[in-house]
Amino acid sequence: MMIKLTTFYFNPKSNSPKKKQLPGIKYSVEDKKQLPGIKYSVEDVVWAKFNRRPWWPCHVTTDPQIEVHTKMKDPSRRPCRLYFVRMFGEIVDQAWVPAKATFPFEGGHQFEKLPVLRRRGRQKDKDYKYTVKLTCNCFVCEKTGELLLCEGQCCGAFHLQCIGLTETPKGRFICQECKTGVHTCFVCKKPDKEVRRCMIPVCGKFYHMECILKYSPTVAQNRGFRCSLHVCLACFIINPANPGISKGRLTRCVRCPVAYHANDYCMAAGSVPLANNSFLCPNHFTPRKGCKNHEHINVSWCFVCSEGGSLLCCESCPAAFHRECLNIDMPQGSWFCNDCRAGKKPHYKDILWVKVGRYRWWPAEVAQPKNVPENIYRMRHEVGEFPVHFFGSKDYVWTYQARCFPYMEGDANNKEKMGKGADAVYKLALNEAAERFRELQAEKEMRQLQEDRKNDKKPPPYKHIKVNRPIGKVQIITADLSEIPRCNCKAEDENPCGIDSECINRMLMYECHSQVCPAATRCQNQSFTKRQYTEVEIFRTLSRGWGLRSVSDIKKGAFVNEYVGEVIDEEECRARIKHAQEDNICNFYMLTLDKDRIIDAGPKGNQSRFMNHSCQPNCETQKWTVNGDTRVGLFALEDIPTGVELTFNYNLECLGNGKTVCKCGAPNCSGFLGVRPKNQPSSDDKVRKLKKKVAVKRKSQLEVSKEREDECFFCGDGGQIVSCKKPGCPKVYHADCLNLSRRPAGRWECPWHQCNVCRREAASYCEMCPNSYCKQHREGMLFISKLDGKLSCSDHDPCGPDPLEPGEIRELKRRRRRKSTKCFTALKKANSVTLSHEQ
């Protein structure tokens, strides 16, 4: 029990009573002084007094152990706030300093007026402010040393000889630009009276507004701006909303407003460090004349569709694109890809495809210059060049951004990009690169998980609801008691209407009603109404955001949860998807309820909205009729132990050719959402596959078919054609024959793989035209031709009234097919809903 005991006595100099504390007694918090507020923030420059040194210029930074820049001293009757500071100069020291031993830094002229502190060692040194060797660089020659600090607005530092002085001036020193008021823009290097200063007090950089706004990390604040020198560009590109982009120790380029965290993960490869907090970034690379490895080179295929042709080439990296794939007009003058415009650069430990001389594109890893052999390090290299270590051959070479591009998962098997045929060394290089890429991805995901856990300690906010909420004109159906089906179960049964019972309602996915079911209160088929959910918890997954896992064992067939949210119509659904695309929102929680209604669990829902996708799920969705209305439930497909993540197959239907990468990690993962999972081959299948391989080897070279056909499969003519990207399909088409206004982008699949009737995946194909059918609609539509024994549709029946030749398409038929395609596209857009989740 806390005792509050106070006595009063009178001070002879005052008539008011004062409180006197008795020893050995605990006092309440009310008796303590008010806690001091936070005076400094990270990167503020202050005078600090510690370790018996004189007053010293320091900057407030974050303690790397506890990741804060300020804290309270151990509990005491006299509360004291501490700040973590780091010294400028060659003597690098850092410590926690009390607020009373600090003073705001405005310039060297303050030194003589700083207060004298008791028991704090030396207070001042003679000519101290002019002898400090700062870690910043001279504004003229970009080198460190004994610098003279400008006490004007620019906060500049200069060597005496660089500004034409032979001795240190007495009194305050102000540079020429601060005297005249005409400062130089830090981007374009042009002096102007119209330039504006960054709002950060110790920055001192001036810019034209049109110059600094080209750098996306720049932030407008009140009537000014914070320049991009106070944000890590690498972290900003990954996630602009990450609060850690401006925290920690930043190192800044001395020639342009680019900054990175001072670590190997963020620092751009090719950067040249100058001091602890300054460097030269790769943007200042200048190619040498006559050096072949300094010549810019572009790939000969499109980065989107992997096809050749007329390409739009980036002027900063090897990237190339079809204008149609980017859906843009032909640009005037120089053109740069999105990554280069954003400032994306190669980083250390990145896997790249590198071009050297006349060799093919070869996989290599970016190496730290300090880790390469000494003879490689001594080779001539410029700012912006970095060493790469080739896989397979184990060679090193210095290269730069214009001769390399990032390695992507699956590149080792992409023969269209990397060329056909390979020797043993190249095959070894591909295998080593793929293995190393997987290792680095695992490290990156683990590091990202730790960062996410540190920044996002709670799931994204949403409003929890228990039942579906209709929005707009959507209605929730409620049936009359006379319309609700009645089962044949009895109250005296062992488990009436249970999972193992023969309840007709349960078999037909109808939930019993308490007033209609013969079992009454003993009925076990009222999980939706009674919300008999399985206990689950939300947790942070490794690479797929937030997920859901079981807290207890779940039996096969058990009801896990109901998928609830706002019930909207098709018009509202499309408006929300459009709004999300405009605001760069990547996570969707939409699920089709019926042909006219969609459940959106984004703004409102329950825990089921966090369940992730898997190609080999342990749960499934079932549509049940509850009190006359359709509701969606999640049920266990197998026995699920405690602590296992709960997943279900989204069966995502993507609009257009865009696909979302699947990260479920299942053995049969298809690689993309909406693509059918791969079948796991049995031992018998492996034996048959091996026999087929042996048979293929015995075939003559004449029987080997071409990888791509030369003529359009629709009309039989040549010309500019587009090819199907489905593996093993050699068919090509004119864009006009498919009624396409532009070339399809991404992994496009031709209509030969879709049923003519229902547009599902085709099972049987006409070998003379693009007609194809699924198992349900192929009966009577295809027959074996008597002429050549090929599977053909009725259009090629030689006994028919008007048979077609192979490859011939009647104009009327073409129009009819185009019309049906347009009709199906409209229906698909009207009835399909995109379901996506945190991946």
Long-range contacts (C-beta under 8 A, 24 or more apart in sequence): 2-26, 2-28, 4-28, 4-30, 4-31, 6-31, 32-77, 32-79, 33-77, 33-78, 33-79, 34-79, 35-72, 35-79, 35-81, 36-79, 36-80, 36-81, 36-99, 37-81, 38-70, 38-81, 39-81, 39-83, 39-99, 39-102, 40-69, 40-70, 40-83, 40-102, 41-69, 42-69, 42-246, 42-247, 43-200, 43-202, 43-230, 43-250, 44-104, 44-201, 44-202, 45-105, 45-201, 45-202, 46-83, 46-85, 46-102, 46-103, 46-104, 46-105, 47-102, 47-103, 47-104, 47-105, 47-110, 47-111, 47-114, 48-85, 48-87, 48-97, 48-101, 48-102, 48-103, 49-97, 49-101, 49-102, 49-117, 49-120, 49-121, 49-123, 50-85, 50-95, 50-97, 50-101, 51-93, 51-95, 51-121, 52-120, 52-121, 52-122, 53-93, 53-121, 53-122, 54-121, 54-122, 54-123, 54-124, 54-125, 54-128, 55-103, 55-111, 55-114, 55-123, 55-124, 55-128, 56-87, 56-88, 56-89, 56-132, 57-87, 57-88, 57-89, 57-105, 57-132, 57-134, 58-85, 58-86, 58-87, 58-88, 59-85, 59-86, 59-88, 59-202, 60-84, 60-85, 61-85, 61-86, 61-94, 61-249, 62-247, 62-248, 62-249, 63-96, 67-247, 67-454, 71-96, 73-98, 88-132, 88-134, 88-135, 88-136, 89-132, 89-133, 89-134, 89-135, 90-133, 90-135, 92-135, 92-276, 105-202, 106-151, 107-149, 107-151, 107-172, 108-149, 108-151, 108-172, 108-173, 109-151, 109-171, 109-172, 127-168, 130-168, 135-275, 135-276, 135-277, 135-278, 136-275, 136-277, 136-278, 137-254, 137-274, 137-275, 137-278, 138-162, 142-254, 142-255, 142-274, 142-280, 143-274, 144-274, 144-275, 148-173, 149-173, 150-174, 150-175, 150-178, 152-177, 152-178, 152-179, 153-178, 153-183, 153-197, 153-204, 154-178, 154-183, 154-204, 154-206, 155-202, 155-203, 155-204, 156-204, 185-211, 186-212, 186-227, 186-256, 186-257, 187-211, 187-212, 187-214, 187-256, 187-257, 196-224, 196-225, 197-224, 198-224, 198-225, 198-226, 198-227, 198-229, 198-230, 199-224, 199-225, 199-226, 200-226, 200-227, 200-230, 203-227, 203-229, 203-230, 205-229, 205-257, 207-257, 212-257, 215-257, 215-258, 215-343, 216-240, 216-342, 216-343, 217-245, 218-257, 227-257, 228-257, 228-258, 228-259, 229-257, 229-258, 229-259, 230-259, 231-259, 232-259, 232-260, 232-261, 232-266, 233-258, 233-259, 233-260, 233-343, 234-260, 234-261, 234-265, 234-266, 234-267, 234-268, 234-345, 234-347, 235-261, 235-266, 237-342, 237-343, 237-344, 242-451, 242-455, 243-455, 244-451, 244-454, 244-455, 249-277, 250-277, 251-276, 251-277, 251-278, 251-279, 252-277, 252-278, 252-279, 253-278, 253-279, 253-280, 253-281, 253-283, 253-284, 254-278, 254-279, 254-280, 255-280, 255-281, 255-283, 255-284, 256-281, 256-283, 256-284, 258-283, 258-343, 264-347, 264-348, 264-349, 264-368, 265-347, 265-348, 265-447, 266-347, 267-347, 267-348, 268-345, 268-346, 268-347, 269-345, 269-346, 269-347, 269-348, 269-350, 269-366, 269-386, 270-345, 270-346, 270-383, 270-384, 270-385, 270-386, 270-400, 270-401, 271-383, 272-383, 280-383, 282-345, 282-383, 282-384, 282-400, 282-401, 283-384, 284-383, 284-384, 285-382, 285-383, 285-384, 285-385, 285-400, 285-401, 286-382, 286-383, 288-382, 292-357, 293-356, 293-357, 293-397, 293-398, 293-399, 293-403, 294-400, 295-403, 296-402, 296-403, 297-355, 297-402, 297-403, 299-361, 299-405, 299-417, 301-416, 301-417, 304-745, 304-746, 305-725, 305-743, 305-744, 305-745, 305-746, 305-748, 306-414, 306-416, 306-417, 306-725, 307-722, 307-723, 307-743, 309-720, 314-340, 316-340, 316-401, 316-402, 317-401, 317-402, 317-404, 317-405, 318-355, 318-402, 318-403, 318-404, 318-405, 319-405, 322-743, 322-745, 324-742, 324-743, 324-745, 325-743, 325-745, 327-742, 327-745, 345-401, 346-386, 346-401, 346-404, 346-406, 348-386, 349-440, 350-406, 350-407, 350-440, 351-406, 351-407, 351-433, 351-436, 351-437, 351-440, 352-388, 352-404, 352-405, 352-406, 352-407, 353-404, 353-405, 353-406, 353-407, 353-411, 353-418, 354-388, 354-390, 354-397, 354-399, 354-403, 354-404, 355-403, 355-404, 356-397, 356-399, 356-403, 360-418, 360-419, 360-426, 361-417, 361-418, 361-419, 362-390, 362-391, 362-392, 362-393, 362-426, 362-429, 363-390, 363-391, 363-392, 363-407, 363-411, 363-412, 363-429, 363-430, 363-432, 363-433, 364-388, 364-389, 364-390, 364-391, 364-397, 364-404, 364-433, 365-389, 365-391, 365-433, 365-436, 367-396, 372-396, 390-429, 391-428, 391-429, 391-430, 391-432, 391-433, 391-436, 392-425, 392-426, 392-427, 392-428, 392-429, 392-430, 392-432, 393-425, 393-429, 407-433, 407-437, 409-437, 409-441, 410-671, 445-542, 445-543, 446-542, 448-543, 449-540, 449-542, 449-543, 452-540, 453-540, 456-540, 459-538, 459-546, 459-610, 460-546, 462-601, 462-602, 462-603, 462-604, 462-605, 462-609, 463-603, 463-604, 463-605, 464-604, 464-605, 464-606, 465-564, 465-565, 465-604, 465-605, 465-606, 466-531, 466-564, 466-606, 467-564, 468-564, 468-565, 468-566, 468-567, 468-599, 468-631, 469-565, 469-566, 469-567, 469-604, 470-566, 470-567, 471-566, 471-567, 471-568, 471-572, 472-568, 472-569, 472-572, 473-569, 474-567, 474-568, 474-569, 474-596, 474-597, 476-567, 476-629, 477-628, 477-629, 477-630, 478-627, 478-628, 478-629, 479-627, 479-628, 479-629, 480-628, 481-513, 481-515, 481-516, 483-628, 484-510, 484-513, 484-516, 484-627, 484-628, 485-510, 485-516, 486-516, 486-517, 486-518, 487-512, 487-517, 487-518, 487-519, 487-525, 488-518, 489-517, 489-518, 489-519, 489-523, 490-518, 490-519, 491-518, 491-519, 491-520, 491-522, 493-519, 493-522, 495-524, 496-522, 496-523, 496-524, 497-523, 497-524, 497-525, 498-524, 498-525, 499-524, 499-557, 499-558, 509-622, 509-623, 509-624, 509-625, 510-624, 510-625, 511-624, 511-625, 511-626, 511-627, 513-627, 527-559, 527-633, 528-562, 528-624, 528-626, 528-631, 528-633, 529-626, 529-627, 531-562, 532-559, 533-559, 533-560, 533-561, 533-562, 534-558, 534-559, 534-560, 534-561, 534-636, 536-560, 536-561, 536-607, 536-646, 538-607, 538-610, 541-612, 541-645, 543-663, 544-612, 544-663, 544-664, 544-838, 544-839, 545-587, 545-612, 545-838, 545-839, 546-610, 546-838, 547-610, 547-611, 547-612, 547-645, 547-646, 547-647, 547-838, 548-607, 548-608, 548-610, 548-611, 548-612, 548-645, 548-646, 549-643, 549-644, 549-645, 549-646, 550-640, 550-641, 550-642, 550-643, 550-644, 550-646, 551-642, 552-642, 553-639, 553-640, 553-641, 553-642, 554-636, 554-639, 554-640, 555-636, 555-639, 556-636, 556-637, 556-638, 556-639, 557-635, 557-636, 558-635, 558-636, 559-633, 559-634, 559-635, 560-608, 560-619, 560-633, 560-634, 560-635, 560-636, 560-646, 561-606, 561-607, 561-608, 561-611, 561-633, 561-634, 562-606, 562-608, 562-631, 562-632, 562-633, 562-634, 563-591, 563-599, 563-601, 563-605, 563-608, 563-609, 563-621, 563-632, 563-633, 563-634, 564-599, 564-601, 564-605, 564-606, 564-608, 565-589, 565-591, 565-599, 565-600, 565-601, 565-602, 565-603, 565-604, 565-605, 565-609, 566-599, 566-600, 566-601, 566-603, 566-604, 567-593, 567-597, 567-598, 567-599, 567-600, 568-597, 568-598, 568-600, 569-596, 569-597, 569-598, 570-596, 570-598, 570-830, 570-831, 570-833, 573-598, 573-600, 573-833, 576-600, 576-602, 577-834, 586-836, 587-836, 587-837, 587-838, 588-834, 588-835, 588-836, 588-837, 589-835, 589-837, 590-833, 590-834, 590-835, 590-836, 591-621, 591-632, 591-833, 591-835, 592-833, 592-835, 593-623, 593-630, 593-632, 594-630, 595-831, 598-833, 599-632, 608-634, 610-838, 611-646, 611-647, 611-648, 611-837, 612-645, 612-647, 612-664, 612-837, 612-838, 612-839, 613-647, 613-648, 613-649, 613-650, 613-652, 613-662, 613-664, 613-673, 613-837, 613-839, 614-647, 614-648, 614-649, 614-664, 614-666, 615-649, 615-662, 615-664, 615-666, 615-668, 615-669, 615-670, 615-677, 615-678, 616-664, 616-666, 616-667, 616-668, 616-669, 616-677, 617-647, 617-648, 617-649, 618-644, 618-646, 618-647, 619-646, 619-647, 619-648, 620-648, 620-649, 621-648, 649-677, 650-674, 650-835, 650-836, 650-837, 651-835, 652-834, 652-835, 652-836, 653-832, 653-833, 653-834, 653-835, 654-834, 655-829, 655-832, 655-834, 657-744, 657-745, 657-746, 657-747, 657-748, 658-746, 659-746, 659-747, 660-836, 660-839, 661-839, 662-839, 663-839, 672-747, 673-836, 673-839, 676-761, 705-730, 706-730, 708-732, 711-807, 712-737, 713-750, 713-752, 713-769, 713-770, 713-807, 714-738, 714-769, 714-770, 714-809, 714-814, 715-807, 715-809, 715-814, 716-807, 716-808, 716-809, 722-748, 724-748, 724-749, 724-750, 724-752, 724-753, 725-749, 726-750, 726-753, 729-753, 731-770, 737-809, 737-814, 738-821, 739-818, 739-821, 739-822, 751-821, 756-820, 759-824, 759-828, 764-791, 765-791, 766-791, 766-792, 766-793, 766-795, 766-796, 767-791, 767-792, 768-792, 768-793, 768-796, 768-804, 768-806, 768-807, 769-793, 769-795, 769-796, 769-804, 769-806, 769-807, 769-809, 771-795
